[in-house]
Amino acid sequence: MRSLRRRDALMLLSCAAAGGARATPARITVASYPDLDRAVKLALPAFARRHPGVAVNVVTLSHKDHHTAMTTALAAGAALPDLIALDMDFMGKFVDSAGLEDLSRAPYLAGAQSARFPGYAWRAGVNRRGEIKALPVDTGPGALFYRHDLLARAGLRETDLTRSWTGFIEAGQTLRARTGAYLVAHAQDLKDIRIRAGLADGEGVFFDPQGRSQVQTPRFRRAFELALQARDAGIDARVRAWSNEWSEGFRRGAIATQMMGCWLGGHLKRWIAPGTAGLWRSAPLPEGAAAAWGGSFYAIPVHSQQKALAWDLLQLLALDRDQQVAAFRSLDAFPVLLSAQDDGFLSEPVDFLGGEAARLQWRDMARRIPAVTIDRYDAVADEVVRNELDQVLLHRKGIDQALADARVTVERRVRRRA
């Protein structure tokens, strides 16, 4: 079934590209995924005013199928759109692709725009050779979403969650005892934050700037210890993000917090738990940790037949302040342009979050996130580390042994793919 979906996706893009070649007037094809495709469609009226009569065909696939289809299409050099959407989680795979235009070169010269973006978002689209392979269009500064009503029932305050990780776990035990709710969905979530804490500009999460694995370091050891403490304290529901159990846990008040990108607030409001409006709040991450969850980018394939039009649409999405503010107002897509982050909309109360001005908090987080280096093998290392932590949580494998095995496995897989 998966192979059929990939083949169908490539056929759809091929037909769209072929149609664009025959069409008069010009047509460009944009490949995207939900809900990012809605931001493109929101920009189409402005694009039409710049280019009357130019048709824009937006091809939308599920998040995973889209990135799989783009990987296949770029490898084949065929069935490619004119503009490709990319998620931050996949940038390590695409940032070195020879199939994407280097936007630092003429006629693009995008490097002149770097100061308009937070360093971490800009760096994610730039590879080690200094080639700009994609521009960011939105971002996801991290936040701790929590159920205010459940904390109140347990006699807890926001600071009990944010002051320290020790306090966070202790608050989870109190919450569980007094309300029956779990504090977090899964202990892995704590590891995901802790391995990103304390990084400096230029450092990488899984690899150092020279490409050496960092998984057998004190940073990862502390992250594993924290996750194990959460499991032993009985504060995690043992459900994975985006599962049916995860969503249902939020709807029923069985899970009290989730640390994720600020865009989660929009998902909670629109489709995950709309019946919980007013019960949620947003807080900084524990111990002042600064991290980003996701972010969206667009890139232009080398084999695009409409590069000039694709570049003009990309500039509208990535460099137009008003367009990013409009997407934020309509779609909860947090703007990546620093100028857009100063819009008055950020000061307005968020009804779903009990009327607090949470967007200002997210902006503060966005401006503290370090500009970490993304490595093409980050996804490989992430999978290995996740699997080893499962061995610790489920089968009591020693942490030191788990991290040693993780390092060996990561290095072996990197050599195999190099």
Solvent accessible surface area in square Angstrom, and as a share of the most:
residue,aa,sasa,rsa
1,M,164,0.73
2,R,121,0.44
3,S,72,0.46
4,L,78,0.39
5,R,99,0.36
6,R,90,0.33
7,R,124,0.45
8,D,82,0.43
9,A,3,0.02
10,L,39,0.19
11,M,109,0.49
12,L,88,0.44
13,L,0,0.00
14,S,49,0.32
15,C,86,0.52
16,A,11,0.08
17,A,40,0.31
18,A,42,0.32
19,G,21,0.20
20,G,11,0.11
21,A,81,0.63
22,R,184,0.67
23,A,34,0.26
24,T,129,0.75
25,P,83,0.52
26,A,32,0.25
27,R,79,0.29
28,I,0,0.00
29,T,2,0.01
30,V,0,0.00
31,A,1,0.01
32,S,0,0.00
33,Y,9,0.04
34,P,71,0.45
35,D,51,0.27
36,L,14,0.07
37,D,12,0.06
38,R,94,0.34
39,A,11,0.09
40,V,0,0.00
41,K,101,0.43
42,L,67,0.34
43,A,0,0.00
44,L,43,0.21
45,P,78,0.49
46,A,19,0.14
47,F,1,0.01
48,A,48,0.37
49,R,179,0.65
50,R,109,0.40
51,H,46,0.20
52,P,109,0.69
53,G,54,0.52
54,V,28,0.16
55,A,38,0.30
56,V,30,0.17
57,N,44,0.22
58,V,29,0.16
59,V,9,0.05
60,T,49,0.29
61,L,35,0.17
62,S,59,0.38
63,H,68,0.30
64,K,115,0.49
65,D,21,0.11
66,H,1,0.01
67,H,2,0.01
68,T,29,0.17
69,A,0,0.00
70,M,0,0.00
71,T,52,0.30
72,T,54,0.31
73,A,0,0.00
74,L,24,0.12
75,A,92,0.72
76,A,75,0.58
77,G,27,0.26
78,A,56,0.43
79,A,25,0.19
80,L,15,0.07
81,P,1,0.01
82,D,12,0.06
83,L,0,0.00
84,I,0,0.00
85,A,0,0.00
86,L,0,0.00
87,D,18,0.10
88,M,30,0.13
89,D,105,0.54
90,F,50,0.21
91,M,1,0.00
92,G,7,0.07
93,K,108,0.46
94,F,4,0.02
95,V,5,0.03
96,D,45,0.23
97,S,23,0.15
98,A,96,0.75
99,G,15,0.15
100,L,3,0.01
101,E,27,0.12
102,D,20,0.10
103,L,0,0.00
104,S,40,0.26
105,R,157,0.57
106,A,77,0.60
107,P,106,0.67
108,Y,18,0.07
109,L,108,0.54
110,A,1,0.00
111,G,34,0.33
112,A,91,0.70
113,Q,49,0.22
114,S,42,0.27
115,A,90,0.69
116,R,89,0.32
117,F,8,0.03
118,P,9,0.06
119,G,44,0.43
120,Y,10,0.04
121,A,1,0.01
122,W,33,0.12
123,R,92,0.33
124,A,2,0.01
125,G,0,0.00
126,V,37,0.21
127,N,10,0.05
128,R,126,0.46
129,R,152,0.56
130,G,43,0.42
131,E,32,0.14
132,I,8,0.04
133,K,9,0.04
134,A,1,0.01
135,L,0,0.00
136,P,1,0.01
137,V,14,0.08
138,D,18,0.09
139,T,3,0.02
140,G,0,0.00
141,P,0,0.00
142,G,2,0.02
143,A,0,0.00
144,L,0,0.00
145,F,0,0.00
146,Y,10,0.04
147,R,16,0.06
148,H,81,0.36
149,D,40,0.21
150,L,6,0.03
151,L,3,0.02
152,A,62,0.48
153,R,153,0.56
154,A,1,0.01
155,G,59,0.57
156,L,25,0.13
157,R,158,0.58
158,E,60,0.27
159,T,62,0.36
160,D,30,0.16
161,L,0,0.00
162,T,22,0.13
163,R,152,0.55
164,S,32,0.21
165,W,15,0.05
166,T,89,0.52
167,G,20,0.19
168,F,0,0.00
169,I,15,0.08
170,E,97,0.43
171,A,4,0.03
172,G,0,0.00
173,Q,84,0.38
174,T,37,0.22
175,L,0,0.00
176,R,88,0.32
177,A,90,0.70
178,R,153,0.56
179,T,25,0.15
180,G,41,0.39
181,A,2,0.02
182,Y,62,0.24
183,L,0,0.00
184,V,3,0.02
185,A,1,0.01
186,H,13,0.06
187,A,0,0.00
188,Q,1,0.01
189,D,22,0.12
190,L,0,0.00
191,K,0,0.00
192,D,23,0.12
193,I,1,0.00
194,R,39,0.14
195,I,0,0.00
196,R,66,0.24
197,A,18,0.14
198,G,82,0.79
199,L,21,0.10
200,A,54,0.42
201,D,103,0.53
202,G,19,0.18
203,E,73,0.33
204,G,4,0.03
205,V,15,0.09
206,F,6,0.02
207,F,8,0.03
208,D,18,0.10
209,P,62,0.39
210,Q,127,0.56
211,G,34,0.33
212,R,148,0.54
213,S,19,0.12
214,Q,44,0.19
215,V,0,0.00
216,Q,82,0.36
217,T,36,0.21
218,P,89,0.56
219,R,33,0.12
220,F,0,0.00
221,R,84,0.31
222,R,113,0.41
223,A,0,0.00
224,F,0,0.00
225,E,55,0.25
226,L,12,0.06
227,A,0,0.00
228,L,36,0.18
229,Q,94,0.42
230,A,0,0.00
231,R,10,0.04
232,D,89,0.46
233,A,26,0.20
234,G,33,0.32
235,I,0,0.00
236,D,5,0.03
237,A,23,0.18
238,R,144,0.53
239,V,28,0.16
240,R,94,0.34
241,A,38,0.29
242,W,123,0.43
243,S,32,0.21
244,N,130,0.67
245,E,105,0.47
246,W,0,0.00
247,S,10,0.06
248,E,67,0.30
249,G,2,0.02
250,F,0,0.00
251,R,109,0.40
252,R,161,0.59
253,G,10,0.10
254,A,25,0.19
255,I,3,0.02
256,A,0,0.00
257,T,0,0.00
258,Q,4,0.02
259,M,4,0.02
260,M,13,0.06
261,G,0,0.00
262,C,4,0.02
263,W,61,0.21
264,L,0,0.00
265,G,8,0.08
266,G,4,0.04
267,H,36,0.16
268,L,0,0.00
269,K,89,0.38
270,R,77,0.28
271,W,123,0.43
272,I,0,0.00
273,A,1,0.01
274,P,71,0.45
275,G,81,0.78
276,T,8,0.05
277,A,63,0.49
278,G,27,0.26
279,L,63,0.31
280,W,0,0.00
281,R,47,0.17
282,S,1,0.01
283,A,0,0.00
284,P,55,0.34
285,L,1,0.01
286,P,0,0.00
287,E,98,0.44
288,G,41,0.40
289,A,9,0.07
290,A,14,0.11
291,A,4,0.03
292,A,27,0.21
293,W,49,0.17
294,G,11,0.10
295,G,7,0.07
296,S,11,0.07
297,F,1,0.00
298,Y,1,0.00
299,A,0,0.00
300,I,0,0.00
301,P,0,0.00
302,V,54,0.31
303,H,100,0.45
304,S,9,0.06
305,Q,145,0.64
306,Q,47,0.21
307,K,65,0.27
308,A,84,0.65
309,L,22,0.11
310,A,0,0.00
311,W,30,0.11
312,D,31,0.16
313,L,0,0.00
314,L,0,0.00
315,Q,52,0.23
316,L,4,0.02
317,L,11,0.06
318,A,0,0.00
319,L,20,0.10
320,D,39,0.20
321,R,85,0.31
322,D,99,0.51
323,Q,19,0.09
324,Q,6,0.02
325,V,14,0.08
326,A,37,0.29
327,A,11,0.08
328,F,4,0.02
329,R,128,0.47
330,S,63,0.41
331,L,17,0.08
332,D,30,0.15
333,A,22,0.17
334,F,1,0.00
335,P,1,0.01
336,V,0,0.00
337,L,1,0.00
338,L,52,0.26
339,S,49,0.32
340,A,0,0.00
341,Q,0,0.00
342,D,85,0.44
343,D,24,0.13
344,G,53,0.51
345,F,17,0.07
346,L,1,0.01
347,S,66,0.42
348,E,72,0.32
349,P,84,0.53
350,V,20,0.12
351,D,120,0.62
352,F,11,0.05
353,L,1,0.01
354,G,41,0.39
355,G,35,0.34
356,E,48,0.21
357,A,42,0.32
358,A,1,0.01
359,R,24,0.09
360,L,54,0.27
361,Q,45,0.20
362,W,16,0.06
363,R,56,0.21
364,D,81,0.42
365,M,6,0.03
366,A,1,0.01
367,R,112,0.41
368,R,122,0.44
369,I,19,0.10
370,P,20,0.13
371,A,9,0.07
372,V,32,0.18
373,T,22,0.13
374,I,35,0.18
375,D,13,0.07
376,R,131,0.48
377,Y,23,0.09
378,D,28,0.14
379,A,63,0.49
380,V,9,0.05
381,A,0,0.00
382,D,40,0.21
383,E,91,0.41
384,V,5,0.03
385,V,0,0.00
386,R,69,0.25
387,N,73,0.37
388,E,23,0.10
389,L,0,0.00
390,D,25,0.13
391,Q,74,0.33
392,V,1,0.01
393,L,7,0.03
394,L,104,0.52
395,H,123,0.55
396,R,139,0.51
397,K,55,0.24
398,G,44,0.43
399,I,20,0.10
400,D,85,0.44
401,Q,100,0.44
402,A,0,0.00
403,L,5,0.03
404,A,23,0.18
405,D,42,0.22
406,A,0,0.00
407,R,83,0.30
408,V,72,0.42
409,T,23,0.14
410,V,0,0.00
411,E,57,0.26
412,R,100,0.37
413,R,64,0.23
414,V,30,0.17
415,R,161,0.59
416,R,169,0.62
417,R,147,0.54
418,A,103,0.80
